Amino acid sequence: VERVWDKSPYFNHLNRNKYGCVLDLSQEKGRELLLRLVEMSDVVMENFRAEVMDNLGLSYDVLSRANPEVIVVSMPGHGKTGPERDFIAYGTNVEQLSGLCHLTGYADGPPQKTGISYGDPMAGVAAAGAVALALWDRRRTGRGQYIEAAQRENLINVIGEHILGYSMNGREPPRRGNRHSSMAPHGCYPCRGDDQWLTIACEDDAQFAALCASMGRPELASDRRFADVVSRYRNQDALDGLVSEWTGQSGSLVLRSDPTTTECTSTYM
């Protein structure tokens, strides 16, 4: 029998080592089977709309009667209460509503979506941490509990330092593109040819000196514009121009660094 669902690498990656079954929870038999699973389970997780589990007759009160020790995690997009509780949410629009997209993009360009639907995996990470704490608490008390992890609220927490900064000084944080908040050089630099690029990030003075040696420009490491982390950060435009000039000499360039010596070697291809 052809198992068409096994043709999706994305599905297989996310669901490896899991058992799966399909239950029709709109039918009494389906709900009975779910409650039997709850009786033998530690955790139940769901991310329906806010009202779905209640409408199915599977609220936390019902599940906890089946198993008083069960931990139930709900991950509605906008929470179980409030004026937007009934709104439908996906990882893509949660990004925009949280403000994350406003921080993503190039300095002279518009906001951009991230490369993934960031709201989904971050909600999963938060839920996993909450479950670990709930299991620890259950070990002490012998009782389960209900956890609500709204995806929008969770993603807002991810950019909490920017929200706090704005609340204190009224300044919107700038979009940085591929630049870093403190490291320089830190970017994606063009090589010769069509759509050829090299990403470079230097964390400290030793790594930058190794890069300069690989570029054939060791004197840049002692140039007062670039001699330390702060100076490099303040002169990023000039530094990026020099790095781009070097990377643009080759159609393909590979950098190899030795973490034990901070040496950096380049290979032109």
ZADO-1210 file (C-alpha; in nm, 4 decimals, padded with zeros to 6 digits):
<atoms>
<atom x="00.0000" y="00.0000" z="00.0000" code="VAL" pos="1"/>
<atom x="00.1416" y="00.3358" z="-00.0991" code="GLU" pos="2"/>
<atom x="00.1966" y="00.5610" z="00.2039" code="ARG" pos="3"/>
<atom x="00.1704" y="00.8985" z="00.0359" code="VAL" pos="4"/>
<atom x="00.2312" y="01.0851" z="00.3628" code="TRP" pos="5"/>
<atom x="00.5823" y="00.9379" z="00.3783" code="ASP" pos="6"/>
<atom x="00.6749" y="01.1422" z="00.0726" code="LYS" pos="7"/>
<atom x="00.7029" y="01.4664" z="00.2721" code="SER" pos="8"/>
<atom x="01.0525" y="01.5170" z="00.4183" code="PRO" pos="9"/>
<atom x="00.9235" y="01.8147" z="00.6189" code="TYR" pos="10"/>
<atom x="00.6532" y="01.5991" z="00.7817" code="PHE" pos="11"/>
<atom x="00.8976" y="01.3165" z="00.8510" code="ASN" pos="12"/>
<atom x="01.1515" y="01.5541" z="01.0043" code="HIS" pos="13"/>
<atom x="00.8999" y="01.7013" z="01.2484" code="LEU" pos="14"/>
<atom x="00.7223" y="01.3786" z="01.3371" code="ASN" pos="15"/>
<atom x="00.9975" y="01.1191" z="01.3645" code="ARG" pos="16"/>
<atom x="00.9760" y="00.8800" z="01.6601" code="ASN" pos="17"/>
<atom x="00.6074" y="00.9622" z="01.7092" code="LYS" pos="18"/>
<atom x="00.2983" y="00.7480" z="01.6970" code="TYR" pos="19"/>
<atom x="00.0020" y="00.9011" z="01.5206" code="GLY" pos="20"/>
<atom x="-00.3695" y="00.8405" z="01.4955" code="CYS" pos="21"/>
<atom x="-00.6730" y="01.0263" z="01.3674" code="VAL" pos="22"/>
<atom x="-00.9756" y="01.0859" z="01.5887" code="LEU" pos="23"/>
<atom x="-01.2996" y="01.2551" z="01.4880" code="ASP" pos="24"/>
<atom x="-01.3603" y="01.4616" z="01.7997" code="LEU" pos="25"/>
<atom x="-01.6965" y="01.5790" z="01.6718" code="SER" pos="26"/>
<atom x="-01.8219" y="01.2232" z="01.7293" code="GLN" pos="27"/>
<atom x="-01.8860" y="01.0692" z="02.0701" code="GLU" pos="28"/>
<atom x="-01.6688" y="00.7672" z="01.9913" code="LYS" pos="29"/>
<atom x="-01.3780" y="00.9929" z="01.9037" code="GLY" pos="30"/>
<atom x="-01.4101" y="01.1851" z="02.2290" code="ARG" pos="31"/>
<atom x="-01.4285" y="00.8608" z="02.4276" code="GLU" pos="32"/>
<atom x="-01.1078" y="00.7365" z="02.2667" code="LEU" pos="33"/>
<atom x="-00.9331" y="01.0670" z="02.3406" code="LEU" pos="34"/>
<atom x="-01.0331" y="01.0516" z="02.7072" code="LEU" pos="35"/>
<atom x="-00.8951" y="00.6977" z="02.7276" code="ARG" pos="36"/>
<atom x="-00.5652" y="00.8319" z="02.5936" code="LEU" pos="37"/>
<atom x="-00.5761" y="01.1172" z="02.8464" code="VAL" pos="38"/>
<atom x="-00.6098" y="00.8645" z="03.1285" code="GLU" pos="39"/>
<atom x="-00.2667" y="00.7227" z="03.0449" code="MET" pos="40"/>
<atom x="-00.0969" y="01.0468" z="02.9357" code="SER" pos="41"/>
<atom x="00.1234" y="01.3013" z="03.1092" code="ASP" pos="42"/>
<atom x="00.0580" y="01.5938" z="02.8758" code="VAL" pos="43"/>
<atom x="-00.2100" y="01.7050" z="02.6300" code="VAL" pos="44"/>
<atom x="-00.1195" y="01.9891" z="02.3925" code="MET" pos="45"/>
<atom x="-00.3501" y="02.1666" z="02.1483" code="GLU" pos="46"/>
<atom x="-00.3391" y="02.4818" z="01.9367" code="ASN" pos="47"/>
<atom x="-00.6942" y="02.5166" z="01.8121" code="PHE" pos="48"/>
<atom x="-00.8836" y="02.8439" z="01.8144" code="ARG" pos="49"/>
<atom x="-00.9747" y="02.9590" z="02.1626" code="ALA" pos="50"/>
<atom x="-01.3260" y="02.8124" z="02.1649" code="GLU" pos="51"/>
<atom x="-01.2719" y="02.4789" z="01.9905" code="VAL" pos="52"/>
<atom x="-01.1916" y="02.2489" z="02.2844" code="MET" pos="53"/>
<atom x="-01.4841" y="02.3859" z="02.4865" code="ASP" pos="54"/>
<atom x="-01.7182" y="02.3429" z="02.1904" code="ASN" pos="55"/>
<atom x="-01.6046" y="01.9812" z="02.1575" code="LEU" pos="56"/>
<atom x="-01.6827" y="01.9165" z="02.5232" code="GLY" pos="57"/>
<atom x="-01.3121" y="01.8664" z="02.5977" code="LEU" pos="58"/>
<atom x="-01.2321" y="02.1546" z="02.8294" code="SER" pos="59"/>
<atom x="-00.9620" y="02.1282" z="03.0937" code="TYR" pos="60"/>
<atom x="-01.2260" y="02.0414" z="03.3536" code="ASP" pos="61"/>
<atom x="-01.3322" y="01.7415" z="03.1457" code="VAL" pos="62"/>
<atom x="-00.9772" y="01.6270" z="03.0760" code="LEU" pos="63"/>
<atom x="-00.8685" y="01.6652" z="03.4386" code="SER" pos="64"/>
<atom x="-01.1628" y="01.4536" z="03.5553" code="ARG" pos="65"/>
<atom x="-01.0322" y="01.1763" z="03.3303" code="ALA" pos="66"/>
<atom x="-00.6814" y="01.2207" z="03.4764" code="ASN" pos="67"/>
<atom x="-00.6251" y="01.4642" z="03.7661" code="PRO" pos="68"/>
<atom x="-00.2484" y="01.4528" z="03.7026" code="GLU" pos="69"/>
<atom x="-00.2634" y="01.5475" z="03.3351" code="VAL" pos="70"/>
<atom x="-00.0971" y="01.8709" z="03.2174" code="ILE" pos="71"/>
<atom x="-00.2948" y="02.0492" z="02.9463" code="VAL" pos="72"/>
<atom x="-00.1285" y="02.3108" z="02.7262" code="VAL" pos="73"/>
<atom x="-00.3355" y="02.5370" z="02.5012" code="SER" pos="74"/>
<atom x="-00.1611" y="02.7530" z="02.2404" code="MET" pos="75"/>
<atom x="-00.4290" y="02.9740" z="02.0814" code="PRO" pos="76"/>
<atom x="-00.3003" y="03.2513" z="01.8605" code="GLY" pos="77"/>
<atom x="-00.4379" y="03.5375" z="02.0725" code="HIS" pos="78"/>
<atom x="-00.5131" y="03.3753" z="02.4047" code="GLY" pos="79"/>
<atom x="-00.8341" y="03.2519" z="02.5614" code="LYS" pos="80"/>
<atom x="-00.9573" y="03.5930" z="02.6747" code="THR" pos="81"/>
<atom x="-00.9665" y="03.9458" z="02.5378" code="GLY" pos="82"/>
<atom x="-01.1206" y="04.1164" z="02.2353" code="PRO" pos="83"/>
<atom x="-00.9125" y="03.9190" z="01.9820" code="GLU" pos="84"/>
<atom x="-00.9560" y="03.5715" z="02.1333" code="ARG" pos="85"/>
<atom x="-01.1652" y="03.4497" z="01.8397" code="ASP" pos="86"/>
<atom x="-00.9226" y="03.5656" z="01.5706" code="PHE" pos="87"/>
<atom x="-00.7508" y="03.2929" z="01.3699" code="ILE" pos="88"/>
<atom x="-00.3722" y="03.3059" z="01.3735" code="ALA" pos="89"/>
<atom x="-00.0833" y="03.1448" z="01.1894" code="TYR" pos="90"/>
<atom x="00.2884" y="03.1755" z="01.2485" code="GLY" pos="91"/>
<atom x="00.3153" y="03.4206" z="00.9590" code="THR" pos="92"/>
<atom x="00.0669" y="03.6828" z="01.0800" code="ASN" pos="93"/>
<atom x="00.1701" y="03.6352" z="01.4450" code="VAL" pos="94"/>
<atom x="00.5151" y="03.7608" z="01.3375" code="GLU" pos="95"/>
<atom x="00.3663" y="04.0853" z="01.2123" code="GLN" pos="96"/>
<atom x="00.1277" y="04.1368" z="01.5025" code="LEU" pos="97"/>
<atom x="00.4069" y="04.0834" z="01.7556" code="SER" pos="98"/>
<atom x="00.6272" y="04.3493" z="01.5962" code="GLY" pos="99"/>
<atom x="00.9046" y="04.1111" z="01.4916" code="LEU" pos="100"/>
<atom x="00.8731" y="04.1985" z="01.1225" code="CYS" pos="101"/>
<atom x="00.9220" y="04.5663" z="01.2050" code="HIS" pos="102"/>
<atom x="01.2725" y="04.4785" z="01.3254" code="LEU" pos="103"/>
<atom x="01.3525" y="04.2568" z="01.0280" code="THR" pos="104"/>
<atom x="01.4823" y="04.3978" z="00.7013" code="GLY" pos="105"/>
<atom x="01.7459" y="04.6358" z="00.5709" code="TYR" pos="106"/>
<atom x="01.8022" y="04.9814" z="00.7164" code="ALA" pos="107"/>
<atom x="01.6737" y="05.1596" z="00.4039" code="ASP" pos="108"/>
<atom x="01.3962" y="04.9130" z="00.3279" code="GLY" pos="109"/>
<atom x="01.0529" y="04.8050" z="00.4521" code="PRO" pos="110"/>
<atom x="00.9804" y="04.5473" z="00.7219" code="PRO" pos="111"/>
<atom x="01.0305" y="04.1878" z="00.6115" code="GLN" pos="112"/>
<atom x="00.9033" y="03.8495" z="00.7176" code="LYS" pos="113"/>
<atom x="01.1649" y="03.6162" z="00.8608" code="THR" pos="114"/>
<atom x="01.2773" y="03.3081" z="00.6701" code="GLY" pos="115"/>
<atom x="01.0498" y="03.0839" z="00.8747" code="ILE" pos="116"/>
<atom x="00.7113" y="03.1230" z="01.0416" code="SER" pos="117"/>
<atom x="00.8793" y="03.2265" z="01.3634" code="TYR" pos="118"/>
<atom x="00.5650" y="03.2233" z="01.5760" code="GLY" pos="119"/>
<atom x="00.5262" y="02.8468" z="01.5414" code="ASP" pos="120"/>
<atom x="00.8642" y="02.7163" z="01.6638" code="PRO" pos="121"/>
<atom x="00.8955" y="02.9814" z="01.9343" code="MET" pos="122"/>
<atom x="00.5553" y="02.8855" z="02.0728" code="ALA" pos="123"/>
<atom x="00.6707" y="02.5234" z="02.0765" code="GLY" pos="124"/>
<atom x="00.9885" y="02.6129" z="02.2650" code="VAL" pos="125"/>
<atom x="00.7926" y="02.8101" z="02.5247" code="ALA" pos="126"/>
<atom x="00.5388" y="02.5308" z="02.5635" code="ALA" pos="127"/>
<atom x="00.8129" y="02.2723" z="02.6131" code="ALA" pos="128"/>
<atom x="00.9675" y="02.4830" z="02.8881" code="GLY" pos="129"/>
<atom x="00.6291" y="02.5316" z="03.0541" code="ALA" pos="130"/>
<atom x="00.5646" y="02.1564" z="03.0451" code="VAL" pos="131"/>
<atom x="00.9005" y="02.0862" z="03.2101" code="ALA" pos="132"/>
<atom x="00.8118" y="02.3220" z="03.4948" code="LEU" pos="133"/>
<atom x="00.4637" y="02.1739" z="03.5268" code="ALA" pos="134"/>
<atom x="00.6063" y="01.8218" z="03.5490" code="LEU" pos="135"/>
<atom x="00.8420" y="01.9362" z="03.8236" code="TRP" pos="136"/>
<atom x="00.5510" y="02.0959" z="04.0092" code="ASP" pos="137"/>
<atom x="00.3441" y="01.7804" z="03.9709" code="ARG" pos="138"/>
<atom x="00.6236" y="01.5793" z="04.1259" code="ARG" pos="139"/>
<atom x="00.5863" y="01.7954" z="04.4382" code="ARG" pos="140"/>
<atom x="00.2082" y="01.8278" z="04.4493" code="THR" pos="141"/>
<atom x="00.0757" y="01.5235" z="04.2670" code="GLY" pos="142"/>
<atom x="-00.1557" y="01.7478" z="04.0633" code="ARG" pos="143"/>
<atom x="-00.1689" y="01.8419" z="03.6980" code="GLY" pos="144"/>
<atom x="-00.2406" y="02.1920" z="03.5709" code="GLN" pos="145"/>
<atom x="-00.3628" y="02.4003" z="03.2804" code="TYR" pos="146"/>
<atom x="-00.1172" y="02.6164" z="03.0844" code="ILE" pos="147"/>
<atom x="-00.2073" y="02.8818" z="02.8305" code="GLU" pos="148"/>
<atom x="00.0696" y="02.9892" z="02.5933" code="ALA" pos="149"/>
<atom x="-00.0723" y="03.2413" z="02.3468" code="ALA" pos="150"/>
<atom x="00.1504" y="03.2504" z="02.0390" code="GLN" pos="151"/>
<atom x="00.1270" y="03.6262" z="01.9894" code="ARG" pos="152"/>
<atom x="00.2123" y="03.7065" z="02.3509" code="GLU" pos="153"/>
<atom x="00.5002" y="03.4609" z="02.3478" code="ASN" pos="154"/>
<atom x="00.6551" y="03.6122" z="02.0365" code="LEU" pos="155"/>
<atom x="00.6262" y="03.9620" z="02.1836" code="ILE" pos="156"/>
<atom x="00.8419" y="03.8357" z="02.4713" code="ASN" pos="157"/>
<atom x="01.1115" y="03.7372" z="02.2210" code="VAL" pos="158"/>
<atom x="01.1646" y="04.1046" z="02.1313" code="ILE" pos="159"/>
<atom x="01.1076" y="04.2251" z="02.4861" code="GLY" pos="160"/>
<atom x="01.4271" y="04.4322" z="02.5069" code="GLU" pos="161"/>
<atom x="01.3158" y="04.6431" z="02.2102" code="HIS" pos="162"/>
<atom x="00.9705" y="04.7007" z="02.3569" code="ILE" pos="163"/>
<atom x="01.1232" y="04.7965" z="02.6901" code="LEU" pos="164"/>
<atom x="01.3692" y="05.0290" z="02.5194" code="GLY" pos="165"/>
<atom x="01.0919" y="05.2080" z="02.3301" code="TYR" pos="166"/>
<atom x="00.8834" y="05.2444" z="02.6460" code="SER" pos="167"/>
<atom x="01.1807" y="05.4137" z="02.8148" code="MET" pos="168"/>
<atom x="01.3191" y="05.6390" z="02.5412" code="ASN" pos="169"/>
<atom x="01.0515" y="05.6580" z="02.2699" code="GLY" pos="170"/>
<atom x="01.2987" y="05.5588" z="01.9973" code="ARG" pos="171"/>
<atom x="01.2097" y="05.2873" z="01.7492" code="GLU" pos="172"/>
<atom x="01.4896" y="05.0304" z="01.7080" code="PRO" pos="173"/>
<atom x="01.6453" y="05.0435" z="01.3606" code="PRO" pos="174"/>
<atom x="01.6448" y="04.7600" z="01.1107" code="ARG" pos="175"/>
<atom x="01.9983" y="04.6301" z="01.0649" code="ARG" pos="176"/>
<atom x="01.9761" y="04.3890" z="00.7727" code="GLY" pos="177"/>
<atom x="02.2603" y="04.1398" z="00.8189" code="ASN" pos="178"/>
<atom x="02.4495" y="04.3584" z="01.0642" code="ARG" pos="179"/>
<atom x="02.4872" y="04.2775" z="01.4334" code="HIS" pos="180"/>
<atom x="02.4222" y="04.4918" z="01.7383" code="SER" pos="181"/>
<atom x="02.7918" y="04.4899" z="01.8344" code="SER" pos="182"/>
<atom x="03.0039" y="04.2777" z="01.5980" code="MET" pos="183"/>
<atom x="03.1684" y="04.4100" z="01.2809" code="ALA" pos="184"/>
<atom x="03.2261" y="04.3037" z="01.0153" code="PRO" pos="185"/>
<atom x="02.9047" y="04.1057" z="01.0187" code="HIS" pos="186"/>
<atom x="02.7280" y="04.0597" z="00.6883" code="GLY" pos="187"/>
<atom x="02.6730" y="03.8836" z="00.3587" code="CYS" pos="188"/>
<atom x="02.9237" y="04.0039" z="00.0993" code="TYR" pos="189"/>
<atom x="02.9053" y="03.9690" z="-00.2812" code="PRO" pos="190"/>
<atom x="03.1473" y="03.7547" z="-00.4776" code="CYS" pos="191"/>
<atom x="03.2074" y="03.7848" z="-00.8516" code="ARG" pos="192"/>
<atom x="02.9368" y="03.6238" z="-01.0596" code="GLY" pos="193"/>
<atom x="02.5632" y="03.5882" z="-01.0466" code="ASP" pos="194"/>
<atom x="02.4179" y="03.5602" z="-00.6960" code="ASP" pos="195"/>
<atom x="02.7421" y="03.4484" z="-00.5293" code="GLN" pos="196"/>
<atom x="02.7833" y="03.5494" z="-00.1635" code="TRP" pos="197"/>
<atom x="03.0014" y="03.4953" z="00.1408" code="LEU" pos="198"/>
<atom x="02.8886" y="03.5493" z="00.4992" code="THR" pos="199"/>
<atom x="03.1484" y="03.6789" z="00.7461" code="ILE" pos="200"/>
<atom x="03.1219" y="03.7522" z="01.1184" code="ALA" pos="201"/>
<atom x="03.4074" y="03.8579" z="01.3463" code="CYS" pos="202"/>
<atom x="03.3419" y="03.8382" z="01.7185" code="GLU" pos="203"/>
<atom x="03.6632" y="03.9933" z="01.8492" code="ASP" pos="204"/>
<atom x="03.9936" y="04.1590" z="01.7615" code="ASP" pos="205"/>
<atom x="04.1774" y="03.8303" z="01.7121" code="ALA" pos="206"/>
<atom x="03.9255" y="03.7060" z="01.4576" code="GLN" pos="207"/>
<atom x="03.9361" y="04.0365" z="01.2739" code="PHE" pos="208"/>
<atom x="04.3158" y="04.0286" z="01.2604" code="ALA" pos="209"/>
<atom x="04.2969" y="03.6782" z="01.1144" code="ALA" pos="210"/>
<atom x="04.0500" y="03.7996" z="00.8518" code="LEU" pos="211"/>
<atom x="04.2777" y="04.0915" z="00.7617" code="CYS" pos="212"/>
<atom x="04.5703" y="03.8527" z="00.7160" code="ALA" pos="213"/>
<atom x="04.3580" y="03.6317" z="00.4920" code="SER" pos="214"/>
<atom x="04.2593" y="03.9375" z="00.2884" code="MET" pos="215"/>
<atom x="04.6253" y="04.0258" z="00.2403" code="GLY" pos="216"/>
<atom x="04.5644" y="04.3487" z="00.4322" code="ARG" pos="217"/>
<atom x="04.7171" y="04.2866" z="00.7789" code="PRO" pos="218"/>
<atom x="04.7612" y="04.6609" z="00.8310" code="GLU" pos="219"/>
<atom x="04.3841" y="04.7019" z="00.8641" code="LEU" pos="220"/>
<atom x="04.3947" y="04.5328" z="01.2037" code="ALA" pos="221"/>
<atom x="04.5934" y="04.8273" z="01.3416" code="SER" pos="222"/>
<atom x="04.4089" y="05.0963" z="01.1446" code="ASP" pos="223"/>
<atom x="04.2602" y="05.3238" z="01.4092" code="ARG" pos="224"/>
<atom x="03.9209" y="05.3024" z="01.2345" code="ARG" pos="225"/>
<atom x="03.9123" y="04.9275" z="01.2892" code="PHE" pos="226"/>
<atom x="04.1559" y="04.8552" z="01.5725" code="ALA" pos="227"/>
<atom x="03.8897" y="04.7547" z="01.8262" code="ASP" pos="228"/>
<atom x="03.5286" y="04.6370" z="01.8407" code="VAL" pos="229"/>
<atom x="03.3815" y="04.9826" z="01.9056" code="VAL" pos="230"/>
<atom x="03.5838" y="05.1484" z="01.6263" code="SER" pos="231"/>
<atom x="03.4855" y="04.8821" z="01.3750" code="ARG" pos="232"/>
<atom x="03.1205" y="04.9192" z="01.4699" code="TYR" pos="233"/>
<atom x="03.1339" y="05.2964" z="01.4229" code="ARG" pos="234"/>
<atom x="03.3015" y="05.2603" z="01.0819" code="ASN" pos="235"/>
<atom x="03.0979" y="04.9722" z="00.9415" code="GLN" pos="236"/>
<atom x="03.0272" y="05.1396" z="00.6077" code="ASP" pos="237"/>
<atom x="03.3956" y="05.1838" z="00.5302" code="ALA" pos="238"/>
<atom x="03.4791" y="04.8368" z="00.6612" code="LEU" pos="239"/>
<atom x="03.2046" y="04.6680" z="00.4626" code="ASP" pos="240"/>
<atom x="03.3302" y="04.8430" z="00.1513" code="GLY" pos="241"/>
<atom x="03.6801" y="04.7004" z="00.1994" code="LEU" pos="242"/>
<atom x="03.5524" y="04.3505" z="00.2691" code="VAL" pos="243"/>
<atom x="03.3181" y="04.3629" z="-00.0322" code="SER" pos="244"/>
<atom x="03.6047" y="04.4767" z="-00.2530" code="GLU" pos="245"/>
<atom x="03.8019" y="04.1705" z="-00.1442" code="TRP" pos="246"/>
<atom x="03.5214" y="03.9160" z="-00.1739" code="THR" pos="247"/>
<atom x="03.4256" y="04.0580" z="-00.5132" code="GLY" pos="248"/>
<atom x="03.7592" y="03.9481" z="-00.6585" code="GLN" pos="249"/>
<atom x="03.6520" y="03.5863" z="-00.6814" code="SER" pos="250"/>
<atom x="03.3573" y="03.3957" z="-00.8188" code="GLY" pos="251"/>
<atom x="03.3614" y="03.1767" z="-00.5088" code="SER" pos="252"/>
<atom x="03.5536" y="03.2087" z="-00.1875" code="LEU" pos="253"/>
<atom x="03.5757" y="02.9769" z="00.1102" code="VAL" pos="254"/>
<atom x="03.7052" y="03.0905" z="00.4494" code="LEU" pos="255"/>
<atom x="03.8365" y="02.8351" z="00.6953" code="ARG" pos="256"/>
<atom x="03.9073" y="02.9366" z="01.0530" code="SER" pos="257"/>
<atom x="04.0968" y="02.7474" z="01.3211" code="ASP" pos="258"/>
<atom x="03.9317" y="02.8105" z="01.6604" code="PRO" pos="259"/>
<atom x="04.2444" y="02.6989" z="01.8455" code="THR" pos="260"/>
<atom x="04.4700" y="02.9596" z="01.6837" code="THR" pos="261"/>
<atom x="04.2267" y="03.2242" z="01.5499" code="THR" pos="262"/>
<atom x="04.3951" y="03.1749" z="01.2112" code="GLU" pos="263"/>
<atom x="04.1850" y="03.2223" z="00.9000" code="CYS" pos="264"/>
<atom x="04.2701" y="03.0911" z="00.5530" code="THR" pos="265"/>
<atom x="04.0941" y="03.1640" z="00.2243" code="SER" pos="266"/>
<atom x="04.0544" y="02.9469" z="-00.0823" code="THR" pos="267"/>
<atom x="03.9644" y="03.0999" z="-00.4193" code="TYR" pos="268"/>
<atom x="03.7534" y="02.8809" z="-00.6452" code="MET" pos="269"/>
</atoms>
